[in-house]
Amino acid sequence: MRIVTELKRMREYSSWIFGNARGFKKNIAAIILLDAAAALAGVAVAILSKNLIDSADKGNISRAVIYAGIFGALILLNLGIKALTSVLSVRTYELMSNSIRKRMFSRISMSEWLHVTKYHSGDILTRLTSDVGNVTTGAVNTLPGIICLCVQLAAAFGTLLYYEPMLAVSAFVIGPFTVLLSRIWGRKLKALNVKVQESEGAYRAFIQEALENMLIVKTFQLEKKNVTAISQLHGIRLKWVMKKSITGIIAGTALGLGYWTGYLLAFCWGAVKLSRQATTFGTLTAFLQLVSQVQAPFMGLASTIPQLISAMASSERLMELEALPLECLPEELPARAATGICLNDIAFSYERDKPILRKLTAYIQPGETVGLIGASGEGKTTLIRLLLALVKPENGKISFVEQSGQEISASARTRDWISYIPQGNTLFSGTIEENIRAGCPGASGEEVEAAARAACAMGFIEELAEGIQSKIGERGIGLSEGQAQRISIARAILRKAPVLILDEATSALDTDSEMQVLKSIHELSPPRTCIIITHRLTALRICSRIFELKNGCLIKKSIDETEDYGERKVNYG
C-alpha cells in the first residue's frame, strides 16, 4: 500500500514538473536530440578506434589515415554538439526557472493574505530559488540526460552484442544492479533533501530578519547573540548536508564497484582472447570502450535518481505554495466616487474562543472624517485588515456604499477604492519619485509634485541635491522618520482613492507639520472618506466623529472625552 501511495505521489509530482516544462518542450527536445547525437558519436568513435588500430597494426597506413581523419572529425563534431547543448541548456534553464518563479510569485501575490503569512518570507524565498532550481534541473538537465543515456546504452549494447555477445550480456546483467542499489537509497535521500531545504530556509529567514532589524540588533547589542545563532543554524544545516552527502557517497561507492567490476570483466576477457590470438588490439580497445559505454549509462541512470528525488521533493514544496487559496475577485467596480463605509455586526477572531471584534456596527458617511482610538491590542489593525479584505469577518458584513445607495461588499477588488498609510516606515529602495508614484504609476510629474506638496514634503525634497530624483535605501534609509512619513502620505494622496485610512500616519511629525498635512487632507477635492487612527488630539480635532474600540465594540466619544488621551501613559498606537 505504501509503494502504491508513493508511486501515485511520484506520478503527481512528475506531472506537475512536465506541466511546467510544456512551454519549453521544443528547447528540451533539441537538447535531447543533441545529447543523443553526442552519445551515438561516442559509440562511433569506439568503432573507428578499432578500425584505426587494426589498420595500423596490419600496416595499411592509407586506410589508417582515413580512419584517423574521420576519428578527428567525430571528436570535433562531438565537442561542437556538447558546446551547443551547454548553451541551449543554460538558456532553457534560465527561461524555465524564471517562468516558474514568476508564476509562483504571482500565485503568492494573488493568494489570501492570512494564508501567505503562515510561511516565513525566508522560507518562501528558498522555495522560489533553490526549490525552483531543483525542479528546473530535473526537467532541463536530468530528463534529457536519462534519454541520452538510454540511447547510448542501446547503441553500445547493440554494437558490443555484434562483436562479443557473451561480454555484452555480462555487462548488461551487472548494470541493472547499480540502478536497483541506487533505488534502495532513494527514499532516504528524499527525506534528507527536504531537511536540507528546510534548514536553508531557516538560515535565510534568520539572516533576512537580522538585516532588516539591524537598528534593533545594534541598539540592544545583539551582535554576539546573532553570531552564535548563525553558528547554530550553520551547524544544523551542516549536519543535514553531510548526512545527505555521506548517503550519496556510500551509494556512489557501491555503484562504482559495480561499474569497475564490469570493466574488469571486460579487460580480463579481452586479455585472455588476445593471449589466444582470438582477437586484435583494435577489437580489445573497442571492447573496453563499449563495455564502458554500456556500464556508464547504468551508472548515469543511478546517479540521476538523487537528482530526480530532489526535483520531486522540491516540486512538493512548490505545489504546497501553489495550493494556497486565491483571493476572490468579483466583477469590476463602478468608477471611483465618494464612498461611505457600512459595518454591520462584524465579528472576528484569529483563534477560536478568542474574539478580537464582536458585533461591530457603524456607518461612515461619504466624505466624512472619523477618528478611531483605543488601547493596543483592541483590534484597530484587525479592523483595517477587514476593510482591506486581507481577512474576512466570521460574522456580519462590510460594505462600501456609493452616494446612489448601492452597496458593494468588501473584497480584494474594493482595495481600488482605498488608500492606506500604515504605521512605520514602508518605503522601498529607489528614488523619492518612484516611491510616491507607487500610489498611481500612471500619474504625471505635475501630479506627483502636487501630492508631495499636499503632504508637506516638497520643502525638504527641494533641498536635496537631486531633488525628487534622490535615491533612498531600503525602508527609507537616508530620510528621517518624519520625512519618510510624509513620502508615504504623498503616495496615498496621489492614489486619489475615495477612502483614505491613516494609521498613526502623522506620529513622527511636529505639531505644525501635522496640522498642515491634516489640513491638506481635509481640503482634498473631491473629499475623501477618512478614518484616522491616532492618539494625538491634533488629528482628532478635524474629525466629525470619534470612536473608541474597546472590548471588541465601537463606543462613540466626544472630543472632550479624548482630551486626556495625549497625557495617558497607556500606548494607544
Backbone hydrogen bonds, N-H to C=O, Kabsch-Sander energy under -0.5 kcal/mol:
donor,donor_aa,acceptor,acceptor_aa,energy
5,T,1,M,-2.4
6,E,2,R,-2.4
7,L,3,I,-2.5
8,K,4,V,-2.2
9,R,5,T,-2.2
10,M,6,E,-2.5
11,R,7,L,-2.4
12,E,8,K,-2.2
13,Y,9,R,-3.0
14,S,10,M,-2.8
15,S,11,R,-2.3
16,W,12,E,-1.9
17,I,13,Y,-2.4
18,F,14,S,-2.9
19,G,15,S,-2.1
20,N,16,W,-1.7
21,A,17,I,-1.3
22,R,18,F,-0.7
22,R,19,G,-0.6
24,F,21,A,-2.0
25,K,22,R,-1.4
28,I,24,F,-2.5
29,A,25,K,-2.6
30,A,26,K,-2.2
31,I,27,N,-2.2
32,I,28,I,-2.3
33,L,29,A,-2.5
34,L,30,A,-2.5
35,D,31,I,-2.7
36,A,32,I,-2.7
37,A,33,L,-2.4
38,A,34,L,-2.2
39,A,35,D,-2.2
40,L,36,A,-2.5
41,A,37,A,-2.3
42,G,38,A,-1.7
43,V,39,A,-1.6
44,A,40,L,-2.4
45,V,41,A,-2.2
46,A,42,G,-1.4
47,I,43,V,-1.8
48,L,44,A,-2.8
49,S,45,V,-2.5
50,K,46,A,-1.5
51,N,47,I,-2.1
52,L,48,L,-2.9
53,I,49,S,-2.4
54,D,50,K,-2.6
55,S,51,N,-2.4
56,A,52,L,-2.3
57,D,53,I,-2.6
58,K,54,D,-1.7
59,G,56,A,-1.0
60,N,55,S,-2.4
61,I,59,G,-1.7
64,A,60,N,-2.0
65,V,61,I,-2.6
66,I,62,S,-1.7
67,Y,63,R,-2.6
68,A,64,A,-2.5
69,G,65,V,-2.4
70,I,66,I,-2.5
71,F,67,Y,-2.8
72,G,68,A,-2.7
73,A,69,G,-2.4
74,L,70,I,-2.6
75,I,71,F,-2.0
76,L,72,G,-2.4
77,L,73,A,-2.7
78,N,74,L,-2.8
79,L,75,I,-2.5
80,G,76,L,-2.5
81,I,77,L,-2.7
82,K,78,N,-2.4
83,A,79,L,-2.2
84,L,80,G,-2.5
85,T,81,I,-2.7
86,S,82,K,-2.3
87,V,83,A,-2.1
88,L,84,L,-2.5
89,S,85,T,-2.7
90,V,86,S,-2.4
91,R,87,V,-2.3
92,T,88,L,-2.6
93,Y,89,S,-2.8
94,E,90,V,-2.4
95,L,91,R,-2.6
96,M,92,T,-2.8
97,S,93,Y,-2.7
98,N,94,E,-2.4
99,S,95,L,-2.0
100,I,96,M,-2.6
101,R,97,S,-2.6
102,K,98,N,-2.5
103,R,99,S,-2.3
104,M,100,I,-3.1
105,F,101,R,-3.0
106,S,102,K,-2.4
107,R,103,R,-2.3
108,I,104,M,-2.6
109,S,105,F,-2.6
110,M,106,S,-1.9
111,S,107,R,-0.7
111,S,108,I,-0.9
112,E,325,P,-2.8
114,L,390,L,-0.9
115,H,112,E,-0.6
116,V,112,E,-1.7
117,T,113,W,-2.1
118,K,115,H,-1.0
119,Y,116,V,-2.0
124,I,120,H,-2.3
125,L,121,S,-2.4
126,T,122,G,-1.9
127,R,123,D,-2.1
128,L,124,I,-2.3
129,T,125,L,-1.1
130,S,126,T,-0.9
131,D,126,T,-1.8
132,V,127,R,-1.0
133,G,129,T,-2.2
134,N,130,S,-2.0
135,V,131,D,-2.2
136,T,132,V,-2.6
137,T,133,G,-2.4
138,G,134,N,-1.9
139,A,135,V,-1.7
140,V,136,T,-3.1
141,N,137,T,-2.1
142,T,137,T,-2.6
143,L,138,G,-2.2
145,G,141,N,-1.9
146,I,142,T,-2.4
147,I,143,L,-2.1
148,C,144,P,-2.6
149,L,145,G,-2.4
150,C,146,I,-2.1
151,V,147,I,-2.2
152,Q,148,C,-2.7
153,L,149,L,-2.7
154,A,150,C,-2.5
155,A,151,V,-2.6
156,A,152,Q,-2.9
157,F,153,L,-2.7
158,G,154,A,-2.3
159,T,155,A,-2.2
160,L,156,A,-2.7
161,L,157,F,-2.6
162,Y,158,G,-1.5
163,Y,159,T,-1.8
164,E,160,L,-3.7
168,A,164,E,-2.1
169,V,165,P,-2.5
170,S,166,M,-2.2
171,A,167,L,-2.4
172,F,168,A,-2.1
173,V,169,V,-2.1
174,I,170,S,-1.8
175,G,171,A,-1.6
177,F,173,V,-0.5
177,F,174,I,-0.7
178,T,174,I,-0.7
178,T,175,G,-1.5
179,V,175,G,-1.1
180,L,176,P,-2.6
181,L,177,F,-2.3
182,S,178,T,-2.1
183,R,179,V,-2.1
184,I,180,L,-1.3
185,W,181,L,-0.8
185,W,182,S,-0.7
186,G,182,S,-0.6
186,G,183,R,-0.9
187,R,183,R,-0.6
189,L,185,W,-2.4
190,K,186,G,-2.1
191,A,187,R,-2.0
192,L,188,K,-2.2
193,N,189,L,-2.4
194,V,190,K,-2.0
195,K,191,A,-1.8
196,V,192,L,-2.4
197,Q,193,N,-2.2
198,E,194,V,-2.5
199,S,195,K,-2.5
200,E,196,V,-2.0
201,G,197,Q,-2.2
202,A,198,E,-2.3
203,Y,199,S,-2.0
204,R,200,E,-2.5
205,A,201,G,-2.4
206,F,202,A,-2.0
207,I,203,Y,-2.1
208,Q,204,R,-2.8
209,E,205,A,-2.2
210,A,206,F,-2.5
211,L,207,I,-2.5
212,E,208,Q,-2.4
213,N,209,E,-1.8
214,M,211,L,-1.1
217,V,213,N,-2.3
218,K,214,M,-2.5
219,T,215,L,-2.6
220,F,216,I,-2.6
221,Q,218,K,-0.9
222,L,217,V,-3.4
226,N,222,L,-2.8
227,V,223,E,-2.4
228,T,224,K,-2.4
229,A,225,K,-2.3
230,I,226,N,-2.7
231,S,227,V,-2.2
232,Q,228,T,-2.1
233,L,229,A,-2.5
234,H,230,I,-2.8
235,G,231,S,-2.4
236,I,232,Q,-2.3
237,R,233,L,-2.6
238,L,234,H,-3.2
239,K,235,G,-2.2
240,W,236,I,-1.9
241,V,237,R,-2.8
242,M,238,L,-2.8
243,K,239,K,-2.1
244,K,240,W,-2.4
245,S,241,V,-2.8
246,I,242,M,-3.3
247,T,243,K,-2.2
248,G,244,K,-2.2
249,I,245,S,-2.8
250,I,246,I,-2.7
251,A,247,T,-2.2
252,G,248,G,-2.8
253,T,249,I,-2.8
254,A,250,I,-2.2
255,L,251,A,-2.3
256,G,252,G,-2.7
257,L,253,T,-2.0
258,G,254,A,-1.6
259,Y,255,L,-2.1
260,W,256,G,-2.8
261,T,257,L,-1.8
262,G,258,G,-1.8
263,Y,259,Y,-2.0
264,L,260,W,-2.7
265,L,261,T,-2.2
266,A,262,G,-2.0
267,F,263,Y,-2.4
268,C,264,L,-2.8
269,W,265,L,-2.5
270,G,266,A,-2.6
271,A,267,F,-2.5
272,V,268,C,-2.5
273,K,269,W,-2.1
274,L,270,G,-2.5
275,S,271,A,-2.4
276,R,272,V,-1.4
277,Q,274,L,-1.4
278,A,273,K,-3.5
279,T,273,K,-0.6
284,L,280,T,-2.4
285,T,281,F,-2.3
286,A,282,G,-2.4
287,F,283,T,-2.9
288,L,284,L,-2.4
289,Q,285,T,-2.0
290,L,286,A,-3.1
291,V,287,F,-3.2
292,S,288,L,-1.9
293,Q,289,Q,-1.9
294,V,290,L,-1.3
295,Q,291,V,-2.9
296,A,292,S,-3.1
298,F,294,V,-0.9
299,M,295,Q,-2.3
300,G,296,A,-3.4
301,L,297,P,-3.5
302,A,298,F,-2.4
303,S,299,M,-2.4
304,T,300,G,-1.7
305,I,301,L,-0.7
305,I,302,A,-0.7
307,Q,303,S,-0.7
308,L,304,T,-2.9
309,I,305,I,-2.7
310,S,306,P,-2.4
311,A,307,Q,-2.3
312,M,308,L,-2.6
313,A,309,I,-2.9
314,S,310,S,-2.5
315,S,311,A,-2.4
316,E,312,M,-1.9
317,R,313,A,-1.5
318,L,314,S,-2.2
319,M,315,S,-2.7
320,E,316,E,-1.4
321,L,317,R,-1.1
322,E,318,L,-2.3
323,A,319,M,-1.2
324,L,321,L,-1.7
327,E,110,M,-2.7
329,L,327,E,-0.5
340,G,401,V,-3.5
341,I,364,I,-1.9
342,C,399,S,-3.0
343,L,341,I,-0.5
343,L,362,A,-3.3
344,N,342,C,-0.6
344,N,397,K,-2.3
345,D,343,L,-0.6
346,I,360,L,-2.4
347,A,395,N,-1.8
348,F,357,L,-2.2
351,E,354,K,-0.6
354,K,351,E,-1.7
356,I,348,F,-2.7
357,L,348,F,-2.2
358,R,552,G,-2.5
360,L,346,I,-2.3
361,T,359,K,-0.6
362,A,343,L,-2.0
364,I,341,I,-3.0
365,Q,363,Y,-0.5
367,G,339,T,-0.5
368,E,365,Q,-2.0
370,V,368,E,-0.6
370,V,530,C,-3.0
371,G,545,R,-2.9
372,L,532,I,-2.8
373,I,547,F,-2.8
376,S,571,N,-1.7
378,E,375,A,-1.6
383,L,379,G,-2.3
384,I,380,K,-1.8
385,R,381,T,-2.3
386,L,382,T,-2.1
387,L,383,L,-2.3
388,L,384,I,-2.4
389,A,386,L,-1.0
390,L,385,R,-2.7
391,V,385,R,-1.1
394,E,347,A,-2.3
395,N,347,A,-1.4
397,K,344,N,-1.8
399,S,342,C,-2.4
400,F,408,I,-2.8
401,V,340,G,-2.4
401,V,399,S,-0.5
402,E,400,F,-0.6
402,E,406,Q,-2.5
403,Q,338,A,-0.8
405,G,402,E,-2.0
408,I,400,F,-2.3
410,A,398,I,-2.5
412,A,328,C,-0.8
415,R,412,A,-0.8
416,D,413,R,-1.8
417,W,414,T,-1.9
418,I,415,R,-1.7
419,S,499,V,-2.7
421,I,501,I,-2.8
426,T,424,G,-0.7
430,G,472,I,-2.0
432,I,470,S,-1.7
433,E,468,I,-2.1
435,N,431,T,-1.7
436,I,432,I,-2.2
437,R,433,E,-3.1
438,A,434,E,-0.8
439,G,436,I,-1.9
440,C,437,R,-1.3
443,A,440,C,-2.4
448,V,444,S,-2.0
449,E,445,G,-2.3
450,A,446,E,-2.3
451,A,447,E,-2.2
452,A,448,V,-2.1
453,R,449,E,-2.3
454,A,450,A,-2.3
455,A,451,A,-1.5
456,C,453,R,-1.8
457,A,452,A,-3.3
458,M,452,A,-0.7
461,I,457,A,-1.9
462,E,458,M,-2.5
464,L,460,F,-0.6
464,L,461,I,-1.3
467,G,464,L,-1.0
469,Q,466,E,-2.0
470,S,467,G,-1.8
472,I,430,G,-3.4
473,G,477,I,-2.9
475,R,427,L,-0.8
476,G,473,G,-1.6
477,I,474,E,-0.9
479,L,476,G,-2.1
484,A,480,S,-2.7
485,Q,481,E,-2.2
486,R,482,G,-1.9
487,I,483,Q,-1.9
488,S,484,A,-2.0
489,I,485,Q,-2.3
490,A,486,R,-2.4
491,R,487,I,-2.3
492,A,488,S,-1.9
493,I,489,I,-2.5
494,L,490,A,-2.4
495,R,491,R,-1.0
496,K,492,A,-0.5
496,K,493,I,-1.3
499,V,417,W,-2.1
500,L,529,T,-2.8
501,I,419,S,-2.9
502,L,500,L,-0.5
502,L,531,I,-2.8
503,D,421,I,-2.6
503,D,501,I,-0.6
504,E,502,L,-0.8
504,E,533,I,-2.9
507,S,504,E,-1.2
509,L,506,T,-1.6
514,E,510,D,-2.7
515,M,511,T,-2.5
516,Q,512,D,-2.2
517,V,513,S,-2.6
518,L,514,E,-2.7
519,K,515,M,-2.2
520,S,516,Q,-2.2
521,I,517,V,-2.3
522,H,518,L,-2.5
523,E,519,K,-1.5
524,L,521,I,-1.2
529,T,498,P,-3.2
530,C,368,E,-2.0
530,C,528,R,-0.8
531,I,500,L,-2.3
532,I,370,V,-3.0
533,I,502,L,-3.5
533,I,531,I,-0.6
534,T,372,L,-1.4
534,T,532,I,-0.7
539,A,536,R,-0.6
540,L,536,R,-1.6
541,R,537,L,-2.0
542,I,539,A,-1.1
543,C,540,L,-1.6
544,S,369,T,-2.5
545,R,369,T,-1.0
546,I,557,K,-0.9
547,F,371,G,-2.7
548,E,555,I,-3.2
549,L,373,I,-3.0
549,L,547,F,-0.5
550,K,548,E,-0.7
550,K,553,C,-2.7
553,C,550,K,-1.9
555,I,548,E,-2.8
555,I,553,C,-0.5
557,K,546,I,-3.3
561,E,558,S,-0.5
562,T,558,S,-0.5
562,T,559,I,-1.0
563,E,560,D,-1.0
565,Y,562,T,-1.8
567,E,564,D,-0.7
568,R,564,D,-1.2
572,Y,570,V,-0.7
